[in-house]
């Protein structure tokens, strides 16, 4: 892996490829404010067809800083399963605050290890100031790896085709 002048490793070519083709851009990440009501969160999940929402704090500059996550499972376990009226609670009342994030210059395989270590399928990616820039998901990683394997297979087939042409 290349090294940057600040002694931090630069992302590998594979990681750069992943982010340019497979990472979820910040504009497509479903986010919510910690002060939103639980019904608002549930409706947002339904509208966006997602099972989790990144809880954010918006800076004066309009940047999103991830502070937690709320899942459909949180809604069920913390409200329905306990006969709690969801409309009386805010996202901040039940969200997970031990949010695992990655830095945007981290290598993809380091992110995969972090996801495995923390038992998460989604990893918000932040810049040096802690602002949300993208999201890595296990599904997108699998898609990227499968594409890489397909590309390798196609390369082999192309090499065989060229070799046959040269021999005939």
N, C-alpha and C positions, 0 to 999 in steps of 0.2 A: 504494500500500500504506500502511496506517496505520503510524504510528510510536509506539513505546512511550516511556515517560518515560526509559528507560535508553538511548535512541538506537538500540536494536536494533529492526529492523523486526518488526512483528507478523505472524503468518501471515495470508495472504489468506483471503477467504471460501472460495475454492476449496480451499485447503489444509485449512481447518477441515472442510469437507465431506468431503474425502478421508479425513482421519483418523477422522472419526466413522463412515464407512461402508466404507472399503476397507483401511485399514492393519491389519496383523496385530498384535493385542494381545500384550503381553508374556507373558500366560499361555498363548498358543498357539505361542510360538517354541520350537523344539527347541534345548535347551541342554545342555552337558556340561561337566564339570570337566576341567581340563587334566591332572589326574593319572589320569583314567580310562584303561583299556586300549583299544587299537585295536579288539579284538573287541567290547568294550562299545559303542564308537562305531558300528561297522558294524551291530550288532544294533539299536541305537537308530534308525539311518537306515532300516533295513528295517521296523521296527515302525511308525515314523511316516511312512513313504513319502516321505522327503526325501533330497535329494542333498547337503545341507550342514547343518552344526550350528554354532551359535554357541558358542564356548568362553567360559566365564564364570568369574569369581571371585566367590564369595558374600561379602558384607560381614557384619559382626557384626549389622547390623540386618536381615539376610535379603534384602538387595537384590542383584540380579545386575549385575555390571560386566563388559561384554564385553571380552575380551582377545585374541581371535583367532577364526579359523574353520577348520573342517576339512571337506573335501569328499570325496565318493566317489572323485573323481579323485585326490586326495591319497593315499587308501588304496591305490589301484591302482598309481600311479606310484612311491610311496615304499616299498611292500612287495612286492606281487606281481611287479611288473616288475623288481625287484632281487633276487628270491629271498630276501627278508627275512621271517623269521617274525613275523607281526603281533603275536602274543601276547607278544613280548619288548619291545614298544614301548608308550609312553604317547601320548596325544593330543598332549601338549606336544612330543613328539619330531618330529612332522611337521606340526603346524598352522601356518597362516599367521598371523603376528603383525602384519602391516601392515594391520590391519582399518580399513576406511573406515567412519566413522559420521556421522550427522547429528544436530544438536541439535533438540530437539522444537519449538523456535520458528522453525526454518528453513522457508522457503517451499518448497512442493512442487517448483517449477520449478528452484530452486537444488539440491534433492536430485537431480533428474533430471540436471542438469549434472554433479554430483559423481559420479553413477553412471557416466555416459558417460566422464568424464575418467579414472576409475579402472578402467574395464572390469569393473564388477560388476553383477549382476542383483538383488542383495539389499543393503539398507542398514539396519543396525541404527540405531535412533533412541534417543538417550540424553537424560536430563534434565541440568540444570546441574551435578549432582554426578557425572555419568558413569554413572548407573544406567540399565539397559536399560528402555525404556518401550514400544517397539513396533518394527515392522519394515516397511520400505517395499520392495516387490518390483516388478520391471518388469511382471510379469503383472497385479498389482493396479493399477498406474498405467494400463495399457492399458484395463483394465475400467472404471476411473473415467472416463477420457477418452471411451470409447465411450458410457458412460451419459450423460455431459454432451452429447455430440453427439445422442444419441437424445432427450434432454430438449429440446434446441434444436429439433429436428425436430417434436416433439410440440407445442411452444409455437406454432410456425408453423401447424400444422394446426388447433390450437385457435383461433388468431386468425382464420384463414380461415373457420372454422365460425361464429364470433361475427359476423363481418362479413356473411356470407350471411344470418344471422338478422336482423340490423339492416336489411338492404336489402329483405327480404320482409315 
